[in-house]
Amino acid sequence: MVRSTVQQWRMFKAVAEHGGFHQAAEVVFKSQSSIHNAVYKMEDSLGVRLVCVENRKTSLTPAGEQLLQSINLLLSEAERMENVALNYQTGVESIINIAIDYGFPRAALYEALAAVSEEYPLTRIELMETVLSGADELLSMGKAEIAVSPFIHHLCEDICNVEFIAVAAQTHPLNQCGKELSLDDLKCYRQIVLRDSGLRKSREPVGIGSEQRWTVSHIGTSIDLLLKGLGFAWLPGHLVKPYIDSGQLSALPLSRGGLRSMMYYLNYNDTDKLGPVIRTFIGHLRYLTMNNI
């Protein structure tokens, strides 16, 4: 059974931080006698001396110092709980769910997430990374408030254009042939494609009719396979640029089709049901993608 109260903890903390009962009374807007009574009741209920007053100087005993550390943690948690309750009262979401396709630029996404968390630090964010139809499927199932994907939902807006580049390891035969390539030249080599993460209406990965094809579920796996020289792929330029700059990957020397552009859309079911946190996130995402961040 708890023998002291949150109010007593706050008064004790004020005494410790401000150096005395009189100073604490001014800070917490209580009478000095109220502060005295709160601290002495804590000492009485806990059976240990917490504060020592000598020559009008107030200090904490070793037990008081140790208890103060725990009280700081408990008060911080109590404040967080009160803020969570206040958020519920004012309509602020306690959690937001965002489904986003792997090809969407990460720099803008991370900046938007950081910005919304700065404004609403108590709101939890669930980020669900998907491929092709996966984001819109989560939206349709009610598992996400918004979805960012290359497909149009019944309520949507353009968010950004993403460039995909045909790449392979610099040592791959396609990059060592010393001539310009056509799409037909690729058909004899292995293409690495990403599997649609949607389960209901999954779409066949885009290919060029390669005799060999490996289908993987994660973009990281695709890049690993390319770095090992095990195939070629069309991947988002923002993801492969560091590897191209380092010389590990090279854009295939295609006469046409080496670059593919894909529009990404911000999809949602009902704008009237979007809460303040998800609306703030959308605002940051719009601004950052518009300014190519």
N, C-alpha and C positions, 0 to 999 in steps of 0.2 A: 504493500500500500504506500502511495506517495505521501510523504509527510510535509512537503513544502509545495508552494504554488508558483506558477509562472510569474505572477506579480511580485512575489518575494525575490525570485531570481533576478528580475529586472532591477529591483531596488538595490540588491546586493551588488550587482554588476556596476551600477551607477556609483556606489560608494567606492568600489575598487578602482574604477577608471578615473574618478574625479577627486579622489584623495580625501574624502570625508563626508560626514552626514549632512552638513550644511550645504556643501557644494552639490551633493547628489539631490537634495531636496529642490534646489533651484532648477536642475536639469529635468527632473521627472515631474515637476509641478505638484509635489506633495509636501506636506509639512515635515519639518525635521523629526518630529516625534513619530510620524508615520514610518519614516525610514528606519528610525531606531527600533520601533516595535517589530517591523518586518524582519530585520536582520537578527534581532534577539530571538524571535520565534523560530527562525531557521536553526539557530544555534541550539535552542532548547529541544526542538523536535529531532535534530540530528545527533544531539549529545556530543557536540564537538565545538571548540572555540574557533570562530572564523575570522574575527576582526580584533585587532589589538589597538588600543588608544593610549598613547604615552606622550605627556607634555603637549597635549592638543594635536598631536600628529597621529593620523589614522593609517594603519597598515594591515595587511593580511597576514594571518598565521600561515605556516606551511600547508595546513589542511585547507585554509581558505584559498590559497594559490592554486592548489590542485582542483578544488571544487569549481573555481572560476573557469578553468579550461573546459570542463564538462558543461557548465552552464552556458558558455558561449555557443557551443555546438547545439545544445537543446533549444536555446532561444532562436538560433538561426533556422532550425527545422520548424519550430512553432510559427515563425514569421512566414516561412514558405507555405505551410499548410493554410494559414490565414489568407495568403495571397491567392492560393489555388481556389479557395472557397469564394473569394471576391471575384475571381475570373468567371466562375460559374454564374455568379449573380449578375455580372455585367455582360454575359454572352460571349466572353472570350473563350475560344476552344482550348481544352486541356491537351488535345493532341490533333495533329493534322497529318493526313496521309497523301503522299504525292507519288504518282507512278510516272516514271520517266524513261524514255528510250535511251539505250546505251550510246546512241550516236549524237545526242544533244551535247553541245559544248559545256565542258565541266567548269571552266573558269567562271562563266556567268552563273551557273547553278550554285557553285560554292559561295560566291559573293552574295547571291540572293538569300541563301540559307543563313549565312552569317549575319546579314542585315536584319532579317526578320527575328532571329534569335536575340539580337541586341535589343530589339523593341519589346519582344515578348519572351523573356528568358525562361518562364515557367511552362511554356507550351512545348510538349514533346513533338518531335518530328519523325515520322516514319517514311523513309525514302525507299521506294520499291523500284529497282532497276530492271528493265524489261527489254525485250527484243521484238521488233515489228508490232504485231497486234496485241502483245501482252499488256501494254499500258491501258489501251482502250477497253480490254476485257475486264481489268480490275475496276475501271471506272463504271462500266455497265453493271458489275456485280455489287457496286456500292462499297467496295473496299478502298476506294481512293476518292478524294474530293475533286482532284484535277488530274489530267493525264497529258503528258507531252509526248507526241508520237508523230510519225510521218503519215498518218492517216486521218481523214476528216471524220469527226463525230458530228452528231446533229447540232450541237452548239460548239462552235470553235472559232479561233482566230489565228491568223498567221503569227508565228513567233520568231522564226529565223530560217535562213537557208543554210544548209550544211553541204559542204563539198566532200565527196568521197573520191579517193585516189587509188588507182590500181598499183599495188606495191608488191615487192618481193625482196628477199635478201639481195644485197649487192652481188653476192657470189652465185646467185641462182642463174641457171642457164639462160633464162629469159632476159636477164640483164647483162649477159656476157656474149650475146650473139652478134653484137656490133652492127645492128641494122634496125631500121624502123619496123615495128611489128603491126600486124593486123589482129583483129579479134579472133580470126580463124587460127592464127599461130598459137593462141593460148589453149586450144582444145586438147592438145596432147599433154598438157601439164596439169598437175593437181591444183584445184581451186579449194580454198578454205572458206566455208560459208558459215554464217551464224543461224542457229535453229530458232524459229519463232517460239517465244516463250508463252504465247497464248495457247490455251488448250481447246477452246470451243471452235474457233475458226482460224486455226493456224494457217499461215501463208507459206507457200513454198519459197525458200530462199532464192534470190535472183542469181542466176548463173548464166554461163555462155555455152552450155552444152559440153563441158569438159568431160573427157572419158573417165577422169578420176575426180572424185570430190570427197572431201572430208567435211562433215557437219559437226560443229561444236556449239556449246551452250554459252560460252563466256568470251568476251572480247579479249581478255587477258590470254586465254588459251590460243586464240587466233594469232595474236602477236607473237607469242612464244614459238608457235609452229613456223611462222614466217622467218623469225630470227634464226631458226635452225635450218633454213633453206628447204623446208618441206612443202612449199606451195606458194601460191600468190593469192591475193584477195583485194577487194575494194573495201577500204576502211576510211573512217572519217579523218579528214586532213588534220584536225586539231589533235587527234590521238597519235598519228604516225609521224607528225612533223619532227618531234625530238629524235626519233630513230633515223629519219632521213638526214637531219642536220648532223648527226653523229656518224653517218656513213654506214650504219648497220642495215638500213633498208634503202631502196631506191624506187622511184616511180618508174613503172614499166614504159619503155619508149614506144608507146602506141601512136599510130598515126591519127586515130580517132577513138573516142570511148574511154580514154585513160582517166578522164575526170567525169564524174557524175554528180549532178546537183539534186538535192532533195529538200523540199520544204517541210519544216516541222510545224505542228499545230498545237496550240494550247486548247485542250478539250475539257468540257465540264457538262454536267447534267442540268443544273438549274442555278443560274447566277443569284437568284433571290435567297438561296439556301447557303450561300458561301458566307462564312463567318469573317470577322475582322482580321484574324491572323492570316488565313489563306488569301484574303484579298490583298493584304500588305505584301505577302510573298509574290503574288502575281504582279503587283506594281513594280517591285524591285526587278523581277525577271524581265518584264517588258523593257524597262529602262536600260538594264545591263546588256541585253541582246541588241537593242536598238543602237547602243553606243559601242557594240563589238567588244565588250569586256569579257 
